[in-house]
Amino acid sequence: MTAYDIIIEPILSEKSYDGIPEKRYTFKVVKSATKTQIKAAVEKIFGVKVAKVNTSNYDGKLKRMGRNEGRRAAYKKAIVTLTQESKAIEFFDSMA
């Protein structure tokens, strides 16, 4: 599994925007990814130094369409904190 397979997409919400000045970024990642794999992937893709990674698993929300009931897909969220010496991720600079 390559670094680009591990990180699916950034999560852009009000709560994730609040972490950008402290160099804390939020990503949706593959459910089977470990913290060390996520750290290596972020360091390789963005060229930064990661201090720590926090992860949490989310079940899909229950949704209804008329009488039919189903679930959205479950996913894993990773909150990546960079070291103080590390440069910021350019992708998020325009959003802070």
Phi, psi and omega in degrees: 000127180274171180298326181286341176280332185285313181270120183274305182196158173283150176259118184248100179221174179300318182293321180288329176296325181296335181273347185299317178298332178270012181060045176242118186239148185243133181227150168270128185234170178294140185298332183271358184286139176266169180297321180292323176294319179295316179300313180295322181293316180294318179296321181287314185291313188260350179067043181238174178249121184266131177274311180205162180228128173247136181235156174209141179263140180237133173280154177291146179288148177281126182232150178235141172234093184070237179275340185278140181238139179208184181234147168286167181290143174284154180210170178241135181247136178239128175255114186255124177254129180269160176289161181294327181283340185290148175285159179283160177279123187298326182305322184270350185300321182288346184263345184283000000 
